[in-house]
Amino acid sequence: MWSEWQDKGRRTPDDAAVGYALAAAFGTGAEPMWKLTLDAALSLFG
């Protein structure tokens, strides 16, 4: 994966809100996304 910062876009408070929500959900000990997906898939069969 390759990413490159381009400072052409406009940042809004909504962008910051999404970033803070993601950091709060997955940066502070929340379950990883793969585990949440696996649990959801297994709950369909069990």
C-alpha positions in Angstrom: 0.0 0.0 0.0 1.3 3.5 -0.9 -0.1 6.8 0.3 1.0 10.3 -0.4 -0.1 13.4 1.4 -1.6 16.0 -0.9 -2.6 19.3 0.7 -5.1 20.3 -2.0 -8.2 19.3 -0.2 -10.3 21.2 2.3 -10.4 19.8 5.8 -13.6 20.2 7.8 -14.7 19.5 11.4 -16.5 16.4 10.0 -13.1 15.0 8.9 -11.8 15.5 12.4 -14.8 13.9 14.0 -14.4 10.8 11.9 -10.7 10.6 12.8 -11.4 11.0 16.5 -14.2 8.4 16.4 -11.9 5.9 14.6 -9.1 6.5 17.1 -11.5 6.1 20.0 -13.0 2.9 18.7 -9.9 1.1 17.5 -7.0 2.9 19.1 -7.8 2.3 22.8 -8.2 -1.5 23.2 -11.3 -2.1 21.1 -11.5 -5.5 19.3 -9.8 -5.6 15.9 -12.0 -5.4 12.9 -11.2 -8.9 11.8 -12.3 -10.3 15.1 -15.6 -8.4 15.0 -16.2 -9.7 11.5 -15.4 -13.3 12.5 -17.7 -13.0 15.6 -20.5 -11.7 13.4 -20.1 -14.5 10.9 -19.9 -17.2 13.5 -23.0 -15.8 15.3 -25.0 -16.4 12.1 -24.2 -20.2 12.3 -24.3 -20.7 16.0 
